Amino acid sequence: MPSTFAHAAASRWAKSARCCPSIIGLAAIGALLTSTAYADLRLEGRFQGRGDGRLELRVLALNTDGDSGAYLVIADTAIPNQCTGEVRGTARKLDTSTLRLRAKTDDPNEFCEITVRYSGDRSRVQVTSENCDHFHGPSCDFGGTLKRR
């Protein structure tokens, strides 16, 4: 037969085990809500990396209200002694981890399209570009993987 001390310890453990699921559940919901709000703020930043050349990306929040927040995106690329380029404009949030910038070219029917996809922890971005030669020439590209600085 267990001692009174062991019985009291077992009783306290049983009571705490019954209350813990609700406490753990509330903590998990709080962490989820906080991380979602924080994740949206973390879209802003400066990123650097390499693609066809040196790449730099800056993202600044203009309007984060609603589902389609607006962000100023500035993408730079350079290969020494070959080419440089920059495109800037307002990007729209496609989902919680993707921004898309559509910049007009000289041809009114064509757009340079930059897509920025964030990693889960927002420390890296994958940038893809389409139809952007007008902004950087044929030797450079805005596409590549960049790290937060």
BADOGU-76782 format. One line per field, with one value per residue: x, y, z of N, C-alpha, C in turn. Coordinates in Angstrom, 1 decimal, decimal comma, always signed. Each point is the difference from the previous one (the first is absolute). Layout:
! BADOGU-76782
n.east = [X  ...]
n.north = [Y  ...]
n.up = [Z  ...]
ca.east = [X  ...]
ca.north = [Y  ...]
ca.up = [Z  ...]
c.east = [X  ...]
c.north = [Y  ...]
c.up = [Z  ...]
//
This chain:
! BADOGU-76782
n.east = [+0,8  -0,3  +1,1  -0,4  +1,3  +0,2  -1,0  +0,5  +1,2  -0,5  -0,7  +1,1  +0,7  -0,9  +0,0  +1,3  +0,0  -1,1  +0,8  +1,0  -0,8  -0,8  +1,0  +0,4  -1,3  -0,2  +1,1  -0,5  -1,3  +0,5  +0,8  -1,1  -0,9  +0,9  +0,3  -1,3  -0,3  +0,9  -0,5  -1,1  +0,4  +0,3  -1,0  +0,0  +1,0  +1,2  +0,2  +1,0  +0,5  +0,0  -0,1  -0,4  -0,3  +0,5  -0,8  -0,9  -0,7  -0,8  -0,6  -0,9  -0,6  -0,9  -0,7  -0,1  -0,9  -0,9  -0,6  -0,2  +0,9  +0,5  +1,0  +1,0  +0,3  +1,3  +0,2  +1,2  +0,7  +1,1  +0,6  +1,1  +0,1  -1,2  -0,6  -1,0  -0,8  -1,1  -0,9  -1,0  -0,8  -1,3  +0,3  -0,7  -0,6  +0,5  +0,9  +0,0  +0,4  -0,9  +0,9  -0,7  +1,0  -0,9  +1,2  -0,5  +0,1  +0,9  -0,1  -1,1  +0,3  +1,2  +0,2  +0,8  +0,1  +0,0  +0,3  -0,4  +0,7  -0,6  +1,1  -0,3  +1,3  -0,3  +0,9  -0,8  +0,3  -0,9  +0,8  -1,1  +0,5  -0,9  +0,6  +1,2  +0,3  -1,1  +0,0  +0,6  -0,5  +0,5  +1,1  -0,9  -0,4  -1,2  +0,0  -0,4  +0,9  -0,7  +1,0  -0,8  +0,2]
n.north = [-1,2  +1,0  +0,7  +0,7  +0,1  -1,3  -0,3  +0,9  -0,5  -1,2  +0,4  +0,6  -1,1  -0,7  +0,9  +0,1  -1,3  +0,1  +0,9  -0,8  -0,9  +0,6  -0,1  -1,2  -0,3  +0,8  -0,6  -1,1  +0,2  +0,4  -1,1  -0,7  +0,6  -0,1  -1,3  -0,1  +0,8  -0,6  -1,1  +0,6  +0,4  -1,2  +0,3  +1,0  +0,6  -0,3  -0,4  -0,9  -0,2  -1,2  +0,4  +0,6  +0,8  +1,1  -0,4  +1,0  -0,3  +1,1  -0,3  +0,9  +0,0  +0,1  -1,1  -0,4  +0,9  -0,9  -0,8  +1,2  -0,2  +1,2  -0,4  +0,9  -0,5  -0,1  -0,4  -0,4  +0,1  -0,7  +0,0  +0,0  +1,2  -0,4  +0,1  +0,9  -0,1  +0,7  -0,6  +0,9  -0,2  +0,1  -0,8  -1,0  -0,2  -1,1  -0,3  -0,7  -0,7  +0,7  +0,7  +0,9  +0,4  +0,9  +0,1  +1,1  -0,5  +0,2  -1,3  +0,7  -1,0  +0,5  -1,0  +0,6  -1,2  +0,5  -1,3  +0,3  -1,1  +0,2  -0,3  -1,1  +0,1  +0,3  -1,0  -0,6  +0,4  -0,6  +0,6  +0,1  +0,1  +0,8  -0,1  +0,0  -0,5  +0,6  -0,6  -1,1  -0,2  -0,6  +0,7  +0,8  -0,3  +0,2  -1,2  -0,6  -0,5  +0,7  +0,5  +0,0  +1,3]
n.up = [+0,0  -0,9  +0,2  +1,0  +0,2  -0,3  +0,9  +0,9  -0,2  +0,1  +1,0  +0,5  -0,3  +0,5  +1,0  +0,1  -0,1  +0,9  +0,7  -0,2  -0,5  +0,9  +0,9  -0,4  +0,0  +1,1  +0,5  -0,5  +0,4  +1,1  +0,0  -0,4  +0,8  +0,9  -0,4  -0,2  +1,1  +0,7  -0,6  +0,1  +1,2  +0,0  -0,8  +0,8  -0,7  +0,2  -1,2  +0,1  -1,2  -0,6  -1,3  -1,1  +1,0  +0,5  +1,0  -0,1  +1,1  -0,2  +1,2  -0,3  +1,2  -0,9  -0,1  +1,2  -0,2  +0,6  -0,9  -0,7  +0,9  +0,1  -0,8  +0,4  -1,2  +0,4  -1,3  +0,5  -1,2  +0,1  -1,2  +0,7  -0,6  +0,4  +1,1  +0,0  +1,0  -0,1  +0,8  +0,1  +1,0  -0,1  +1,0  -0,5  +1,2  -0,6  +1,0  +1,1  -1,1  -0,8  -0,6  -0,8  -0,7  -0,5  -0,7  -0,4  -1,3  -1,0  -0,1  -0,3  -0,9  +0,4  +0,9  +0,8  +0,2  +1,3  +0,3  +1,3  +0,3  +1,1  +0,6  +0,7  +0,2  -1,2  +0,1  -1,0  -1,2  -0,8  -0,8  -0,7  -1,2  -0,6  -1,2  +0,7  -1,2  -0,2  +1,2  -0,6  -1,2  -1,1  +0,5  +0,6  +1,2  +0,4  -0,7  +1,1  +0,8  +0,9  +0,8  +1,1  -0,1]
ca.east = [-0,8  +0,9  +0,0  -0,8  +0,8  -0,1  -1,4  -0,2  +0,7  -0,7  -1,2  +0,3  +0,4  -1,3  -0,7  +0,7  -0,2  -1,3  -0,1  +1,0  -0,5  -0,6  +1,0  +0,8  -0,8  -0,1  +1,3  +0,2  -0,8  +0,6  +1,2  -0,4  -0,5  +1,1  +0,9  -0,6  +0,2  +1,4  +0,4  -0,4  +0,9  +1,3  +0,2  +0,9  +1,4  +1,0  +0,5  +1,1  +0,4  +0,5  -0,7  +1,0  +1,0  -0,3  -1,4  -0,4  -1,5  -0,5  -1,4  -0,5  -1,5  -0,7  -1,3  -0,2  -1,4  -0,7  +0,7  +0,9  +0,9  +0,8  +1,4  +0,9  +1,0  +1,1  +0,9  +1,3  +0,9  +1,3  +1,2  +1,0  +0,4  -0,9  -1,4  -0,6  -1,4  -0,9  -1,4  -0,6  -1,4  -0,9  -0,4  -1,2  +0,1  -0,8  -0,4  +0,8  +1,5  +0,4  -0,3  +0,2  +0,2  -0,1  +0,4  -0,2  +1,2  -0,3  -1,2  -1,1  -0,6  +0,9  +0,4  +1,1  -0,7  +0,9  -0,7  +0,8  -0,6  +0,7  +0,2  -0,9  +0,5  +0,2  +1,4  +0,5  -1,0  +0,3  -0,5  +0,0  -0,4  -0,4  -0,2  +0,6  +1,3  +0,0  +0,5  +1,4  +0,7  -0,1  +1,0  -0,3  -1,3  -0,4  -0,4  +1,0  -0,3  +0,6  -0,1  -0,3  +1,1]
ca.north = [+1,2  +1,2  +0,9  +1,2  +1,0  -0,4  +0,1  +1,5  +0,4  -0,6  +0,8  +1,3  -0,3  -0,3  +1,2  +0,8  -0,6  +0,4  +1,4  +0,4  +0,1  +1,2  +1,0  -0,2  +0,4  +1,4  +0,5  -0,3  +1,0  +1,3  +0,0  +0,0  +1,4  +0,9  -0,2  +0,4  +1,4  +0,3  -0,4  +1,1  +1,1  -0,5  +0,1  +1,2  -0,3  +0,1  -1,3  +0,0  -1,3  -0,2  -0,7  +0,2  +1,0  +0,4  +0,4  +0,7  +0,3  +0,7  +0,0  +1,0  +0,0  +1,2  -0,2  -1,4  -0,2  -0,9  -1,1  +0,3  +1,1  +0,6  +0,1  +0,5  -1,0  +0,5  -1,1  +0,4  -1,1  +0,5  -0,8  +1,0  +0,3  -0,6  +0,5  +0,3  +0,3  +0,2  +0,2  +0,4  +0,2  -0,5  -1,4  -0,4  -1,3  -1,0  -0,8  +0,4  -0,1  +0,4  +1,4  +0,1  +1,3  +0,1  +1,3  +0,2  +0,2  +1,0  -0,6  +0,1  -1,3  -0,9  +0,3  -0,8  -0,6  -0,5  -0,7  -0,1  -1,0  +0,0  -1,3  -0,1  +0,9  +1,3  +0,4  -0,1  +0,2  -0,4  +1,0  -0,3  +1,1  -0,4  +1,1  +1,2  +0,5  +1,5  +0,6  -0,4  -0,5  -1,4  -0,8  -0,1  -0,5  +0,2  -1,2  -0,7  -0,2  +1,1  -0,1  +1,3  +0,7]
ca.up = [+0,0  -0,1  +1,2  -0,1  -0,8  -1,4  -0,5  -0,2  -1,2  -1,2  -0,1  -0,6  -1,4  -0,7  -0,2  -1,0  -1,4  -0,5  -0,4  -1,0  -1,4  -0,3  +0,0  -1,1  -1,2  -0,1  -0,4  -1,4  -0,8  +0,2  -0,8  -1,4  -0,3  +0,1  -1,1  -1,2  -0,1  -0,1  -1,3  -1,0  +0,2  -0,4  -1,5  -0,2  +0,3  -1,0  -0,3  -1,0  -0,5  -1,3  -1,0  -1,1  +0,6  +1,3  +0,1  +1,2  +0,0  +1,2  +0,0  +1,0  +0,1  -0,3  +0,5  +0,3  +0,4  -0,9  -0,5  -1,1  +0,4  -1,1  +0,4  -1,0  -0,3  -0,8  -0,3  -0,7  -0,4  -0,6  -0,3  -0,2  -1,3  -1,0  +0,0  +1,3  -0,3  +1,2  -0,2  +1,2  -0,1  +1,0  -0,1  +0,8  +0,7  -0,6  +1,2  +1,1  -0,2  -1,3  -0,5  -1,4  -0,6  -1,5  -0,5  -1,4  -0,8  -1,1  -0,8  +1,0  +0,1  +0,7  +1,4  +0,7  +1,2  +1,0  +1,0  +1,1  +0,8  +1,3  +0,7  +1,1  +1,1  -0,6  +0,0  -1,4  -1,0  -1,3  -0,9  -1,5  -0,9  -1,3  -1,0  +0,6  -0,7  -0,2  +1,2  +0,3  -1,1  -0,1  +0,8  +1,4  +0,4  +1,3  +0,7  +0,9  +1,4  +0,8  +1,5  +0,7  +0,6]
c.east = [+0,9  -0,2  -0,9  +0,7  -0,1  -1,4  -0,3  +0,7  -0,7  -1,3  +0,3  +0,4  -1,3  -0,8  +0,7  -0,1  -1,3  -0,1  +1,0  -0,5  -0,6  +1,0  +0,9  -0,7  -0,1  +1,4  +0,3  -0,7  +0,6  +1,3  -0,3  -0,4  +1,2  +0,9  -0,6  +0,1  +1,4  +0,6  -0,3  +1,0  +1,4  +0,2  +0,9  +1,4  +0,9  +0,6  +1,1  +0,3  +0,6  -0,9  +1,0  +1,1  -0,4  -1,5  -0,2  -1,5  -0,3  -1,6  -0,5  -1,5  -0,6  -1,4  -0,2  -1,4  -0,6  +0,9  +1,0  +0,9  +0,8  +1,4  +0,8  +1,1  +1,0  +1,0  +1,1  +0,7  +1,2  +1,0  +1,1  +0,5  -0,9  -1,4  -0,4  -1,5  -0,8  -1,4  -0,6  -1,5  -0,8  -0,3  -1,2  +0,3  -0,9  -0,6  +1,0  +1,5  +0,4  -0,4  +0,2  +0,0  -0,2  +0,3  -0,1  +1,3  -0,4  -1,3  -1,2  -0,7  +0,9  +0,3  +1,2  -0,7  +1,1  -0,8  +1,0  -0,7  +0,9  +0,1  -0,9  +0,5  +0,3  +1,5  +0,6  -1,2  +0,5  -0,7  +0,0  -0,5  -0,4  -0,2  +0,6  +1,3  +0,0  +0,6  +1,4  +0,8  +0,1  +1,0  -0,4  -1,4  -0,3  -0,2  +1,2  -0,5  +0,8  -0,3  -0,3  +1,3  -0,4]
c.north = [+1,2  +0,9  +1,2  +1,0  -0,4  +0,2  +1,5  +0,4  -0,5  +0,8  +1,4  -0,1  -0,2  +1,3  +0,9  -0,5  +0,3  +1,4  +0,4  +0,0  +1,3  +1,2  -0,1  +0,4  +1,5  +0,6  -0,2  +1,0  +1,4  +0,1  +0,1  +1,4  +1,0  -0,2  +0,4  +1,5  +0,4  -0,4  +1,1  +1,1  -0,4  +0,0  +1,1  -0,4  +0,2  -1,4  +0,1  -1,4  +0,0  -0,7  +0,0  +1,0  +0,3  +0,6  +0,6  +0,3  +0,7  +0,0  +0,9  -0,1  +1,3  +0,0  -1,5  -0,3  -1,0  -1,2  +0,3  +1,2  +0,5  +0,2  +0,7  -1,0  +0,7  -1,2  +0,6  -1,2  +0,6  -1,1  +1,0  +0,0  -0,6  +0,7  +0,4  +0,2  +0,2  +0,1  +0,3  +0,2  -0,6  -1,5  -0,3  -1,4  -1,0  -1,0  +0,4  +0,0  +0,3  +1,4  -0,1  +1,4  -0,1  +1,4  +0,2  +0,2  +1,1  -0,4  +0,0  -1,4  -1,0  +0,5  -0,8  -0,5  -0,6  -0,7  -0,3  -1,1  -0,2  -1,5  +0,1  +0,9  +1,4  +0,5  +0,0  +0,3  -0,6  +1,0  -0,6  +1,2  -0,5  +1,3  +1,3  +0,4  +1,5  +0,7  -0,3  -0,4  -1,5  -0,8  -0,1  -0,5  +0,4  -1,2  -0,6  -0,2  +1,0  -0,3  +1,3  +0,6  +0,9]
c.up = [+0,0  +1,3  -0,3  -0,9  -1,5  -0,6  -0,3  -1,3  -1,3  -0,2  -0,7  -1,5  -0,9  -0,2  -1,0  -1,4  -0,6  -0,5  -1,1  -1,4  -0,3  +0,0  -1,2  -1,3  -0,1  -0,3  -1,5  -0,9  +0,1  -0,9  -1,5  -0,4  +0,0  -1,2  -1,3  -0,2  -0,2  -1,4  -1,0  +0,1  -0,5  -1,5  -0,3  +0,2  -1,2  -0,2  -1,0  -0,3  -1,4  -0,9  -1,2  +0,4  +1,4  +0,0  +1,4  -0,1  +1,3  -0,1  +1,2  -0,1  -0,4  +0,7  +0,3  +0,5  -1,0  -0,5  -1,1  +0,4  -1,1  +0,6  -1,1  -0,1  -0,9  -0,2  -0,9  -0,4  -0,7  -0,2  -0,3  -1,5  -1,1  +0,0  +1,5  -0,3  +1,3  -0,5  +1,3  -0,3  +1,2  -0,3  +0,9  +0,6  -0,6  +1,1  +1,1  -0,2  -1,4  -0,4  -1,5  -0,5  -1,5  -0,4  -1,5  -0,7  -1,0  -0,8  +1,0  +0,2  +0,8  +1,4  +0,4  +1,3  +0,9  +1,1  +1,1  +0,9  +1,3  +0,6  +1,2  +1,2  -0,5  -0,1  -1,4  -0,9  -1,3  -1,0  -1,4  -0,7  -1,4  -0,8  +0,5  -0,7  -0,1  +1,2  +0,3  -1,1  -0,1  +0,9  +1,4  +0,2  +1,4  +0,9  +0,8  +1,4  +0,8  +1,5  +0,6  +0,6  +1,1]
//
